[in-house]
Amino acid sequence: MGNMLRLLTASFILGGARCSPGGPVCTSSESVIQCLTVSGVPQALPGTPEFAKSSSPHNLRLRFTPLAIAVPSTVSHVQAAVACGRQHGVKVNARSGGHSYASHGIGGEDGHLVIDLRLLNQVIVDPDTKVATVGPGAKLGNMAIQLDAQGKRLVPHGICPKVGVGGHVLHGGWGYATHNHGLFLDYLEEVQVVTANSSIVTASDTQNPHLFWALRGAGMSFAIATRFKFRTLPQPDEIQLFYIPFAWTLPQAKAGWRVFQDYVASKARPKEMNIRVVMASAALLGGEGTFFLFEGAYHGSKTNYEAAIKPFKDAAMALGGFAVFLNIPEVTSVGYMDSLLYANNNALWNISPDAEPLESGVDDQLQSNGFFKSMVTDELSDATIDALMEALHDGSRTNPDRTWLWITSAIGGPNSAMSTMFLLNSTSYSHRSSLLLWEIGDIVNATSSYPADVGIPWVNQFVNIVEKKEGKEVGMYYNYADPTIGDHETAGRRYWPGNYERLVELKRVWDEGGVFENPQSVG
């Protein structure tokens, strides 16, 4: 592939002519493409299917056109690509899985040099130390398959198999093992990066520890990661995937949210209990009111799950509104690899004996078209809960052209590994002590134009309610990036509250010229 791309590049640039002071006048794109060509860096060229694929956004609402796209297959290619960007004054961005809601993997605006890392996708587990060496372009599903094949190991990470390792781990990485094991970035022991001056640098607790701190939470602002080393864990013998659905009226929703929050904030929830709630209009599923699906993964036996969920389940069932019409099995015992598969596609809803397997080497992505926002909060007051539920029900009308959803993950709490196993300031990730991580989305189909004038205010109202009622600004999660909250410092104080000033100082050390930038990067 690399040789083919190089040959295509050579024939593309000015019909074989080279840009020079005495030769043809080059555009910025042609200059960068020529630099990459002379340096032997494989590329995806404008006008080709490869370019279209590497510049395709996850969120179709935010389409941007890169100046050039490098597709390195070696670390030296990454070094050369960074040098070309710096030489020509072009901002450089890494793309691993391409799932940025703000399209930061393609620059977050037009005219950036994208370094598509999909070919750096190796996964190798040391048979003695059990440390996994993983390339940034590996997909979570690919990595899980290889960790399983090479010793039945795991690293806690997200549940979407097509998300790329690089962006996911450098900014957090929560999933269905976060409550009992911590974030993906908590298992990162060492990272090799290419810095703004094209040097290869290793960062760990003992080598460049300040950079290592910054990379674990705000990595895209400091370097291009080319290799990760992760501490791994043995796979559990058994996981219980559970789904407890309700279709609630407004009074039930208010009471139900309090039941959920009381449970996840208490010691009654053991560390093995990973739980979140997904909300949508019940009309979409043939019911009335608002649909609340409490779902998650309990790491342990079915007997222990039933004892652990009982305080929550009993209180929630007492409110009524159980969505019996969906006929969803409450709990199913699965192995670790099956838990990743079923949790992602909810095949257990249909009690399907044959779910589509996780595929190795899959490069495509599920795309969306809409507006997404995050919040990171502690427990909310009764007044805030009431106001949120009232606003939600006002906006939960059925609309055939738009779909909304909330996903609120209870990743914190008194028994959470987030705060009990790791120091609060051990990484630049800033939300370790928070209870709830919120993702709010408003979506239209891929062929429609998103009504930003209606959809964005509708989503923003929920954040505004929380901030007004709680009397403080909420934090936000960079992996659910929102370009409407402002640029650089304004956004940075949301994504990295308490750590932003230190990150700015480290940015001056490692990337003073601002080579690695998007509209919301540090600095």
LUMROMI-132921 format. One record per residue (C-alpha): x, y, z; residue number from 1. Coordinates in steps of 0.5 Angstrom, whole numbers, plus 500, padded with zeros to 3 digits. Example, Ala and Ser with C-alpha at 12.3 -4.5 7.8 and 13.67 -1.06 7.14 Angstrom:
residues 2
@px = 525	py = 491	pz = 516	resi = 1
@px = 527	py = 498	pz = 514	resi = 2
end
This chain:
residues 523
@px = 500	py = 500	pz = 500	resi = 1
@px = 506	py = 505	pz = 502	resi = 2
@px = 509	py = 504	pz = 495	resi = 3
@px = 503	py = 505	pz = 491	resi = 4
@px = 501	py = 511	pz = 495	resi = 5
@px = 508	py = 514	pz = 494	resi = 6
@px = 508	py = 512	pz = 486	resi = 7
@px = 501	py = 516	pz = 486	resi = 8
@px = 504	py = 522	pz = 490	resi = 9
@px = 510	py = 523	pz = 485	resi = 10
@px = 505	py = 523	pz = 479	resi = 11
@px = 500	py = 527	pz = 482	resi = 12
@px = 505	py = 533	pz = 484	resi = 13
@px = 505	py = 538	pz = 478	resi = 14
@px = 505	py = 533	pz = 473	resi = 15
@px = 512	py = 531	pz = 476	resi = 16
@px = 515	py = 538	pz = 476	resi = 17
@px = 517	py = 540	pz = 483	resi = 18
@px = 516	py = 547	pz = 487	resi = 19
@px = 522	py = 551	pz = 487	resi = 20
@px = 524	py = 558	pz = 487	resi = 21
@px = 525	py = 558	pz = 480	resi = 22
@px = 520	py = 553	pz = 478	resi = 23
@px = 512	py = 553	pz = 478	resi = 24
@px = 509	py = 556	pz = 484	resi = 25
@px = 506	py = 551	pz = 489	resi = 26
@px = 499	py = 552	pz = 493	resi = 27
@px = 500	py = 550	pz = 500	resi = 28
@px = 497	py = 543	pz = 499	resi = 29
@px = 502	py = 542	pz = 493	resi = 30
@px = 508	py = 544	pz = 498	resi = 31
@px = 506	py = 540	pz = 503	resi = 32
@px = 505	py = 534	pz = 499	resi = 33
@px = 511	py = 535	pz = 495	resi = 34
@px = 515	py = 535	pz = 502	resi = 35
@px = 512	py = 528	pz = 504	resi = 36
@px = 513	py = 525	pz = 497	resi = 37
@px = 521	py = 527	pz = 498	resi = 38
@px = 521	py = 525	pz = 505	resi = 39
@px = 518	py = 518	pz = 502	resi = 40
@px = 512	py = 519	pz = 507	resi = 41
@px = 506	py = 515	pz = 504	resi = 42
@px = 500	py = 519	pz = 503	resi = 43
@px = 492	py = 519	pz = 501	resi = 44
@px = 492	py = 524	pz = 495	resi = 45
@px = 486	py = 529	pz = 494	resi = 46
@px = 481	py = 526	pz = 490	resi = 47
@px = 482	py = 519	pz = 491	resi = 48
@px = 478	py = 514	pz = 495	resi = 49
@px = 483	py = 514	pz = 500	resi = 50
@px = 483	py = 521	pz = 502	resi = 51
@px = 476	py = 521	pz = 502	resi = 52
@px = 476	py = 515	pz = 507	resi = 53
@px = 481	py = 519	pz = 511	resi = 54
@px = 478	py = 525	pz = 511	resi = 55
@px = 471	py = 523	pz = 513	resi = 56
@px = 468	py = 525	pz = 520	resi = 57
@px = 465	py = 521	pz = 525	resi = 58
@px = 460	py = 527	pz = 526	resi = 59
@px = 457	py = 529	pz = 519	resi = 60
@px = 455	py = 536	pz = 521	resi = 61
@px = 463	py = 538	pz = 522	resi = 62
@px = 466	py = 536	pz = 515	resi = 63
@px = 473	py = 539	pz = 514	resi = 64
@px = 478	py = 539	pz = 508	resi = 65
@px = 485	py = 537	pz = 510	resi = 66
@px = 491	py = 540	pz = 507	resi = 67
@px = 494	py = 534	pz = 506	resi = 68
@px = 494	py = 527	pz = 509	resi = 69
@px = 500	py = 522	pz = 511	resi = 70
@px = 499	py = 515	pz = 512	resi = 71
@px = 505	py = 513	pz = 515	resi = 72
@px = 507	py = 505	pz = 516	resi = 73
@px = 513	py = 507	pz = 520	resi = 74
@px = 515	py = 511	pz = 526	resi = 75
@px = 520	py = 515	pz = 521	resi = 76
@px = 515	py = 517	pz = 517	resi = 77
@px = 511	py = 520	pz = 522	resi = 78
@px = 517	py = 524	pz = 524	resi = 79
@px = 518	py = 526	pz = 517	resi = 80
@px = 511	py = 528	pz = 516	resi = 81
@px = 511	py = 532	pz = 523	resi = 82
@px = 517	py = 536	pz = 520	resi = 83
@px = 514	py = 537	pz = 513	resi = 84
@px = 508	py = 541	pz = 517	resi = 85
@px = 513	py = 545	pz = 522	resi = 86
@px = 517	py = 547	pz = 516	resi = 87
@px = 511	py = 549	pz = 512	resi = 88
@px = 507	py = 552	pz = 518	resi = 89
@px = 501	py = 547	pz = 517	resi = 90
@px = 498	py = 545	pz = 524	resi = 91
@px = 499	py = 537	pz = 525	resi = 92
@px = 493	py = 533	pz = 528	resi = 93
@px = 493	py = 525	pz = 529	resi = 94
@px = 488	py = 521	pz = 527	resi = 95
@px = 487	py = 514	pz = 530	resi = 96
@px = 480	py = 511	pz = 530	resi = 97
@px = 476	py = 518	pz = 527	resi = 98
@px = 471	py = 518	pz = 532	resi = 99
@px = 472	py = 525	pz = 534	resi = 100
@px = 465	py = 529	pz = 535	resi = 101
@px = 468	py = 535	pz = 534	resi = 102
@px = 472	py = 532	pz = 528	resi = 103
@px = 479	py = 534	pz = 531	resi = 104
@px = 482	py = 528	pz = 528	resi = 105
@px = 482	py = 532	pz = 521	resi = 106
@px = 483	py = 538	pz = 524	resi = 107
@px = 477	py = 541	pz = 527	resi = 108
@px = 477	py = 546	pz = 521	resi = 109
@px = 480	py = 546	pz = 514	resi = 110
@px = 487	py = 546	pz = 512	resi = 111
@px = 491	py = 542	pz = 517	resi = 112
@px = 496	py = 536	pz = 516	resi = 113
@px = 493	py = 530	pz = 518	resi = 114
@px = 497	py = 524	pz = 520	resi = 115
@px = 493	py = 518	pz = 519	resi = 116
@px = 495	py = 512	pz = 524	resi = 117
@px = 491	py = 506	pz = 522	resi = 118
@px = 497	py = 502	pz = 519	resi = 119
@px = 501	py = 503	pz = 526	resi = 120
@px = 496	py = 498	pz = 529	resi = 121
@px = 500	py = 492	pz = 532	resi = 122
@px = 498	py = 489	pz = 538	resi = 123
@px = 504	py = 484	pz = 542	resi = 124
@px = 503	py = 481	pz = 549	resi = 125
@px = 510	py = 480	pz = 552	resi = 126
@px = 509	py = 472	pz = 555	resi = 127
@px = 513	py = 474	pz = 561	resi = 128
@px = 511	py = 481	pz = 563	resi = 129
@px = 504	py = 481	pz = 560	resi = 130
@px = 505	py = 488	pz = 558	resi = 131
@px = 502	py = 489	pz = 551	resi = 132
@px = 505	py = 494	pz = 546	resi = 133
@px = 500	py = 497	pz = 542	resi = 134
@px = 500	py = 501	pz = 536	resi = 135
@px = 495	py = 508	pz = 536	resi = 136
@px = 492	py = 506	pz = 530	resi = 137
@px = 489	py = 499	pz = 533	resi = 138
@px = 482	py = 499	pz = 534	resi = 139
@px = 479	py = 497	pz = 541	resi = 140
@px = 476	py = 491	pz = 538	resi = 141
@px = 482	py = 489	pz = 534	resi = 142
@px = 486	py = 490	pz = 541	resi = 143
@px = 481	py = 486	pz = 545	resi = 144
@px = 482	py = 480	pz = 540	resi = 145
@px = 489	py = 480	pz = 540	resi = 146
@px = 489	py = 480	pz = 548	resi = 147
@px = 485	py = 475	pz = 548	resi = 148
@px = 489	py = 470	pz = 543	resi = 149
@px = 495	py = 472	pz = 547	resi = 150
@px = 494	py = 470	pz = 554	resi = 151
@px = 486	py = 471	pz = 555	resi = 152
@px = 488	py = 478	pz = 558	resi = 153
@px = 485	py = 485	pz = 558	resi = 154
@px = 486	py = 492	pz = 559	resi = 155
@px = 479	py = 497	pz = 561	resi = 156
@px = 477	py = 501	pz = 555	resi = 157
@px = 471	py = 503	pz = 552	resi = 158
@px = 465	py = 498	pz = 549	resi = 159
@px = 465	py = 501	pz = 541	resi = 160
@px = 470	py = 496	pz = 538	resi = 161
@px = 471	py = 501	pz = 532	resi = 162
@px = 474	py = 506	pz = 536	resi = 163
@px = 482	py = 508	pz = 535	resi = 164
@px = 486	py = 506	pz = 541	resi = 165
@px = 490	py = 513	pz = 540	resi = 166
@px = 485	py = 518	pz = 542	resi = 167
@px = 481	py = 514	pz = 546	resi = 168
@px = 487	py = 513	pz = 551	resi = 169
@px = 490	py = 519	pz = 551	resi = 170
@px = 484	py = 523	pz = 554	resi = 171
@px = 481	py = 518	pz = 558	resi = 172
@px = 477	py = 512	pz = 556	resi = 173
@px = 472	py = 509	pz = 560	resi = 174
@px = 468	py = 503	pz = 559	resi = 175
@px = 464	py = 497	pz = 563	resi = 176
@px = 470	py = 496	pz = 567	resi = 177
@px = 472	py = 503	pz = 569	resi = 178
@px = 468	py = 502	pz = 576	resi = 179
@px = 472	py = 496	pz = 578	resi = 180
@px = 479	py = 497	pz = 574	resi = 181
@px = 479	py = 505	pz = 572	resi = 182
@px = 480	py = 508	pz = 566	resi = 183
@px = 484	py = 506	pz = 560	resi = 184
@px = 489	py = 511	pz = 561	resi = 185
@px = 491	py = 508	pz = 568	resi = 186
@px = 494	py = 502	pz = 565	resi = 187
@px = 499	py = 506	pz = 560	resi = 188
@px = 506	py = 505	pz = 563	resi = 189
@px = 510	py = 508	pz = 557	resi = 190
@px = 508	py = 511	pz = 551	resi = 191
@px = 513	py = 513	pz = 545	resi = 192
@px = 512	py = 519	pz = 541	resi = 193
@px = 514	py = 524	pz = 536	resi = 194
@px = 515	py = 531	pz = 538	resi = 195
@px = 514	py = 538	pz = 535	resi = 196
@px = 522	py = 538	pz = 533	resi = 197
@px = 521	py = 530	pz = 530	resi = 198
@px = 525	py = 527	pz = 536	resi = 199
@px = 523	py = 520	pz = 538	resi = 200
@px = 521	py = 521	pz = 546	resi = 201
@px = 519	py = 516	pz = 551	resi = 202
@px = 515	py = 518	pz = 557	resi = 203
@px = 513	py = 514	pz = 563	resi = 204
@px = 513	py = 515	pz = 570	resi = 205
@px = 521	py = 515	pz = 570	resi = 206
@px = 522	py = 518	pz = 563	resi = 207
@px = 520	py = 525	pz = 562	resi = 208
@px = 515	py = 524	pz = 567	resi = 209
@px = 512	py = 531	pz = 566	resi = 210
@px = 510	py = 530	pz = 559	resi = 211
@px = 507	py = 523	pz = 561	resi = 212
@px = 503	py = 526	pz = 566	resi = 213
@px = 500	py = 531	pz = 560	resi = 214
@px = 499	py = 526	pz = 555	resi = 215
@px = 495	py = 522	pz = 560	resi = 216
@px = 489	py = 526	pz = 559	resi = 217
@px = 491	py = 532	pz = 554	resi = 218
@px = 495	py = 528	pz = 549	resi = 219
@px = 493	py = 531	pz = 542	resi = 220
@px = 496	py = 537	pz = 544	resi = 221
@px = 503	py = 535	pz = 546	resi = 222
@px = 506	py = 530	pz = 541	resi = 223
@px = 504	py = 524	pz = 536	resi = 224
@px = 504	py = 517	pz = 540	resi = 225
@px = 507	py = 512	pz = 536	resi = 226
@px = 507	py = 506	pz = 541	resi = 227
@px = 503	py = 505	pz = 547	resi = 228
@px = 505	py = 500	pz = 553	resi = 229
@px = 500	py = 497	pz = 557	resi = 230
@px = 499	py = 493	pz = 564	resi = 231
@px = 494	py = 488	pz = 563	resi = 232
@px = 489	py = 484	pz = 567	resi = 233
@px = 487	py = 477	pz = 567	resi = 234
@px = 480	py = 476	pz = 564	resi = 235
@px = 474	py = 475	pz = 569	resi = 236
@px = 471	py = 468	pz = 569	resi = 237
@px = 464	py = 471	pz = 568	resi = 238
@px = 461	py = 477	pz = 567	resi = 239
@px = 453	py = 479	pz = 568	resi = 240
@px = 450	py = 484	pz = 562	resi = 241
@px = 444	py = 487	pz = 565	resi = 242
@px = 438	py = 491	pz = 562	resi = 243
@px = 433	py = 494	pz = 566	resi = 244
@px = 428	py = 498	pz = 562	resi = 245
@px = 422	py = 503	pz = 564	resi = 246
@px = 418	py = 508	pz = 561	resi = 247
@px = 416	py = 513	pz = 566	resi = 248
@px = 412	py = 519	pz = 566	resi = 249
@px = 415	py = 526	pz = 569	resi = 250
@px = 413	py = 524	pz = 576	resi = 251
@px = 416	py = 517	pz = 576	resi = 252
@px = 422	py = 520	pz = 572	resi = 253
@px = 424	py = 525	pz = 578	resi = 254
@px = 423	py = 519	pz = 583	resi = 255
@px = 427	py = 514	pz = 579	resi = 256
@px = 433	py = 519	pz = 578	resi = 257
@px = 433	py = 520	pz = 585	resi = 258
@px = 433	py = 512	pz = 586	resi = 259
@px = 439	py = 511	pz = 581	resi = 260
@px = 443	py = 517	pz = 584	resi = 261
@px = 442	py = 515	pz = 591	resi = 262
@px = 444	py = 508	pz = 589	resi = 263
@px = 451	py = 509	pz = 585	resi = 264
@px = 453	py = 514	pz = 590	resi = 265
@px = 452	py = 509	pz = 596	resi = 266
@px = 457	py = 504	pz = 598	resi = 267
@px = 451	py = 499	pz = 597	resi = 268
@px = 454	py = 499	pz = 590	resi = 269
@px = 460	py = 494	pz = 590	resi = 270
@px = 466	py = 496	pz = 586	resi = 271
@px = 464	py = 490	pz = 581	resi = 272
@px = 458	py = 494	pz = 579	resi = 273
@px = 459	py = 498	pz = 572	resi = 274
@px = 452	py = 501	pz = 571	resi = 275
@px = 449	py = 507	pz = 566	resi = 276
@px = 442	py = 509	pz = 564	resi = 277
@px = 440	py = 511	pz = 557	resi = 278
@px = 434	py = 515	pz = 556	resi = 279
@px = 430	py = 516	pz = 550	resi = 280
@px = 423	py = 518	pz = 548	resi = 281
@px = 419	py = 512	pz = 549	resi = 282
@px = 415	py = 513	pz = 543	resi = 283
@px = 420	py = 511	pz = 539	resi = 284
@px = 419	py = 504	pz = 542	resi = 285
@px = 412	py = 504	pz = 542	resi = 286
@px = 411	py = 506	pz = 549	resi = 287
@px = 409	py = 513	pz = 553	resi = 288
@px = 413	py = 518	pz = 557	resi = 289
@px = 421	py = 517	pz = 557	resi = 290
@px = 425	py = 511	pz = 556	resi = 291
@px = 430	py = 509	pz = 562	resi = 292
@px = 434	py = 503	pz = 560	resi = 293
@px = 439	py = 502	pz = 566	resi = 294
@px = 444	py = 497	pz = 563	resi = 295
@px = 451	py = 495	pz = 565	resi = 296
@px = 456	py = 490	pz = 567	resi = 297
@px = 457	py = 486	pz = 573	resi = 298
@px = 464	py = 483	pz = 574	resi = 299
@px = 462	py = 476	pz = 578	resi = 300
@px = 457	py = 471	pz = 579	resi = 301
@px = 449	py = 472	pz = 577	resi = 302
@px = 448	py = 470	pz = 585	resi = 303
@px = 453	py = 476	pz = 587	resi = 304
@px = 450	py = 481	pz = 581	resi = 305
@px = 443	py = 479	pz = 584	resi = 306
@px = 445	py = 481	pz = 591	resi = 307
@px = 448	py = 487	pz = 589	resi = 308
@px = 443	py = 490	pz = 584	resi = 309
@px = 437	py = 489	pz = 589	resi = 310
@px = 437	py = 495	pz = 593	resi = 311
@px = 436	py = 499	pz = 586	resi = 312
@px = 432	py = 494	pz = 583	resi = 313
@px = 427	py = 494	pz = 588	resi = 314
@px = 426	py = 501	pz = 589	resi = 315
@px = 426	py = 503	pz = 582	resi = 316
@px = 420	py = 497	pz = 581	resi = 317
@px = 416	py = 500	pz = 586	resi = 318
@px = 415	py = 506	pz = 582	resi = 319
@px = 412	py = 502	pz = 576	resi = 320
@px = 413	py = 503	pz = 569	resi = 321
@px = 417	py = 497	pz = 568	resi = 322
@px = 417	py = 496	pz = 560	resi = 323
@px = 415	py = 489	pz = 560	resi = 324
@px = 413	py = 490	pz = 553	resi = 325
@px = 420	py = 490	pz = 550	resi = 326
@px = 421	py = 483	pz = 553	resi = 327
@px = 428	py = 484	pz = 555	resi = 328
@px = 432	py = 479	pz = 559	resi = 329
@px = 434	py = 482	pz = 565	resi = 330
@px = 441	py = 479	pz = 566	resi = 331
@px = 445	py = 474	pz = 562	resi = 332
@px = 452	py = 471	pz = 564	resi = 333
@px = 457	py = 471	pz = 558	resi = 334
@px = 465	py = 471	pz = 558	resi = 335
@px = 469	py = 477	pz = 557	resi = 336
@px = 470	py = 477	pz = 550	resi = 337
@px = 462	py = 476	pz = 549	resi = 338
@px = 461	py = 482	pz = 554	resi = 339
@px = 464	py = 486	pz = 549	resi = 340
@px = 460	py = 484	pz = 543	resi = 341
@px = 454	py = 484	pz = 546	resi = 342
@px = 454	py = 490	pz = 550	resi = 343
@px = 456	py = 494	pz = 544	resi = 344
@px = 450	py = 492	pz = 539	resi = 345
@px = 445	py = 490	pz = 545	resi = 346
@px = 444	py = 483	pz = 541	resi = 347
@px = 442	py = 480	pz = 548	resi = 348
@px = 435	py = 484	pz = 547	resi = 349
@px = 433	py = 479	pz = 542	resi = 350
@px = 436	py = 473	pz = 545	resi = 351
@px = 440	py = 472	pz = 539	resi = 352
@px = 444	py = 466	pz = 539	resi = 353
@px = 449	py = 468	pz = 533	resi = 354
@px = 451	py = 475	pz = 534	resi = 355
@px = 456	py = 478	pz = 529	resi = 356
@px = 463	py = 477	pz = 531	resi = 357
@px = 468	py = 483	pz = 533	resi = 358
@px = 472	py = 483	pz = 526	resi = 359
@px = 479	py = 484	pz = 526	resi = 360
@px = 482	py = 489	pz = 521	resi = 361
@px = 475	py = 493	pz = 520	resi = 362
@px = 477	py = 500	pz = 518	resi = 363
@px = 470	py = 503	pz = 517	resi = 364
@px = 466	py = 507	pz = 522	resi = 365
@px = 459	py = 508	pz = 524	resi = 366
@px = 457	py = 516	pz = 523	resi = 367
@px = 452	py = 520	pz = 526	resi = 368
@px = 450	py = 527	pz = 524	resi = 369
@px = 448	py = 532	pz = 530	resi = 370
@px = 450	py = 535	pz = 536	resi = 371
@px = 453	py = 532	pz = 542	resi = 372
@px = 455	py = 535	pz = 549	resi = 373
@px = 458	py = 532	pz = 555	resi = 374
@px = 458	py = 534	pz = 563	resi = 375
@px = 462	py = 531	pz = 568	resi = 376
@px = 458	py = 532	pz = 575	resi = 377
@px = 457	py = 530	pz = 582	resi = 378
@px = 451	py = 528	pz = 585	resi = 379
@px = 445	py = 533	pz = 583	resi = 380
@px = 440	py = 537	pz = 588	resi = 381
@px = 433	py = 535	pz = 588	resi = 382
@px = 431	py = 542	pz = 585	resi = 383
@px = 436	py = 540	pz = 579	resi = 384
@px = 433	py = 533	pz = 578	resi = 385
@px = 426	py = 536	pz = 578	resi = 386
@px = 428	py = 542	pz = 573	resi = 387
@px = 432	py = 537	pz = 568	resi = 388
@px = 426	py = 532	pz = 568	resi = 389
@px = 421	py = 537	pz = 566	resi = 390
@px = 425	py = 540	pz = 561	resi = 391
@px = 427	py = 533	pz = 558	resi = 392
@px = 419	py = 531	pz = 558	resi = 393
@px = 418	py = 538	pz = 555	resi = 394
@px = 422	py = 536	pz = 549	resi = 395
@px = 421	py = 529	pz = 549	resi = 396
@px = 416	py = 529	pz = 543	resi = 397
@px = 416	py = 524	pz = 538	resi = 398
@px = 420	py = 527	pz = 531	resi = 399
@px = 421	py = 523	pz = 525	resi = 400
@px = 427	py = 527	pz = 523	resi = 401
@px = 430	py = 527	pz = 530	resi = 402
@px = 433	py = 523	pz = 535	resi = 403
@px = 435	py = 525	pz = 542	resi = 404
@px = 439	py = 521	pz = 547	resi = 405
@px = 442	py = 521	pz = 554	resi = 406
@px = 447	py = 517	pz = 556	resi = 407
@px = 449	py = 518	pz = 564	resi = 408
@px = 455	py = 513	pz = 566	resi = 409
@px = 456	py = 512	pz = 574	resi = 410
@px = 463	py = 512	pz = 573	resi = 411
@px = 465	py = 515	pz = 580	resi = 412
@px = 462	py = 513	pz = 587	resi = 413
@px = 465	py = 511	pz = 594	resi = 414
@px = 467	py = 504	pz = 591	resi = 415
@px = 470	py = 506	pz = 585	resi = 416
@px = 477	py = 505	pz = 582	resi = 417
@px = 477	py = 512	pz = 579	resi = 418
@px = 478	py = 515	pz = 586	resi = 419
@px = 480	py = 509	pz = 591	resi = 420
@px = 486	py = 506	pz = 586	resi = 421
@px = 489	py = 512	pz = 583	resi = 422
@px = 491	py = 519	pz = 586	resi = 423
@px = 487	py = 524	pz = 584	resi = 424
@px = 492	py = 528	pz = 580	resi = 425
@px = 496	py = 522	pz = 578	resi = 426
@px = 494	py = 524	pz = 571	resi = 427
@px = 492	py = 531	pz = 567	resi = 428
@px = 485	py = 527	pz = 566	resi = 429
@px = 481	py = 532	pz = 571	resi = 430
@px = 475	py = 528	pz = 573	resi = 431
@px = 477	py = 523	pz = 577	resi = 432
@px = 473	py = 525	pz = 583	resi = 433
@px = 466	py = 526	pz = 579	resi = 434
@px = 460	py = 521	pz = 580	resi = 435
@px = 457	py = 522	pz = 573	resi = 436
@px = 459	py = 522	pz = 566	resi = 437
@px = 454	py = 525	pz = 561	resi = 438
@px = 453	py = 525	pz = 554	resi = 439
@px = 447	py = 528	pz = 551	resi = 440
@px = 446	py = 528	pz = 543	resi = 441
@px = 441	py = 530	pz = 538	resi = 442
@px = 441	py = 527	pz = 531	resi = 443
@px = 438	py = 527	pz = 524	resi = 444
@px = 440	py = 522	pz = 519	resi = 445
@px = 446	py = 522	pz = 515	resi = 446
@px = 442	py = 525	pz = 509	resi = 447
@px = 439	py = 531	pz = 512	resi = 448
@px = 441	py = 537	pz = 514	resi = 449
@px = 442	py = 538	pz = 522	resi = 450
@px = 438	py = 544	pz = 524	resi = 451
@px = 443	py = 547	pz = 529	resi = 452
@px = 439	py = 553	pz = 530	resi = 453
@px = 434	py = 548	pz = 534	resi = 454
@px = 438	py = 542	pz = 536	resi = 455
@px = 444	py = 546	pz = 539	resi = 456
@px = 440	py = 550	pz = 544	resi = 457
@px = 435	py = 544	pz = 546	resi = 458
@px = 442	py = 540	pz = 548	resi = 459
@px = 445	py = 546	pz = 551	resi = 460
@px = 439	py = 548	pz = 556	resi = 461
@px = 440	py = 541	pz = 560	resi = 462
@px = 448	py = 544	pz = 562	resi = 463
@px = 445	py = 551	pz = 563	resi = 464
@px = 440	py = 548	pz = 568	resi = 465
@px = 445	py = 544	pz = 572	resi = 466
@px = 450	py = 550	pz = 572	resi = 467
@px = 444	py = 555	pz = 574	resi = 468
@px = 441	py = 550	pz = 579	resi = 469
@px = 448	py = 548	pz = 582	resi = 470
@px = 451	py = 555	pz = 582	resi = 471
@px = 458	py = 552	pz = 579	resi = 472
@px = 461	py = 551	pz = 572	resi = 473
@px = 461	py = 544	pz = 570	resi = 474
@px = 467	py = 540	pz = 567	resi = 475
@px = 467	py = 536	pz = 560	resi = 476
@px = 470	py = 530	pz = 557	resi = 477
@px = 475	py = 531	pz = 551	resi = 478
@px = 473	py = 525	pz = 548	resi = 479
@px = 466	py = 528	pz = 547	resi = 480
@px = 469	py = 534	pz = 545	resi = 481
@px = 464	py = 540	pz = 544	resi = 482
@px = 466	py = 545	pz = 539	resi = 483
@px = 461	py = 550	pz = 541	resi = 484
@px = 464	py = 551	pz = 548	resi = 485
@px = 469	py = 556	pz = 546	resi = 486
@px = 477	py = 555	pz = 543	resi = 487
@px = 483	py = 554	pz = 547	resi = 488
@px = 483	py = 557	pz = 554	resi = 489
@px = 475	py = 557	pz = 555	resi = 490
@px = 475	py = 550	pz = 552	resi = 491
@px = 481	py = 548	pz = 556	resi = 492
@px = 478	py = 550	pz = 563	resi = 493
@px = 472	py = 545	pz = 562	resi = 494
@px = 476	py = 539	pz = 559	resi = 495
@px = 482	py = 540	pz = 564	resi = 496
@px = 479	py = 544	pz = 570	resi = 497
@px = 485	py = 545	pz = 575	resi = 498
@px = 490	py = 542	pz = 571	resi = 499
@px = 490	py = 547	pz = 565	resi = 500
@px = 495	py = 552	pz = 567	resi = 501
@px = 500	py = 546	pz = 568	resi = 502
@px = 498	py = 544	pz = 561	resi = 503
@px = 499	py = 551	pz = 558	resi = 504
@px = 506	py = 551	pz = 561	resi = 505
@px = 508	py = 544	pz = 559	resi = 506
@px = 505	py = 546	pz = 552	resi = 507
@px = 511	py = 551	pz = 552	resi = 508
@px = 516	py = 546	pz = 553	resi = 509
@px = 514	py = 541	pz = 548	resi = 510
@px = 510	py = 545	pz = 543	resi = 511
@px = 512	py = 552	pz = 543	resi = 512
@px = 511	py = 553	pz = 536	resi = 513
@px = 504	py = 550	pz = 537	resi = 514
@px = 505	py = 545	pz = 531	resi = 515
@px = 500	py = 540	pz = 534	resi = 516
@px = 493	py = 544	pz = 535	resi = 517
@px = 486	py = 544	pz = 533	resi = 518
@px = 481	py = 549	pz = 536	resi = 519
@px = 480	py = 547	pz = 543	resi = 520
@px = 487	py = 544	pz = 544	resi = 521
@px = 492	py = 546	pz = 550	resi = 522
@px = 495	py = 553	pz = 549	resi = 523
end
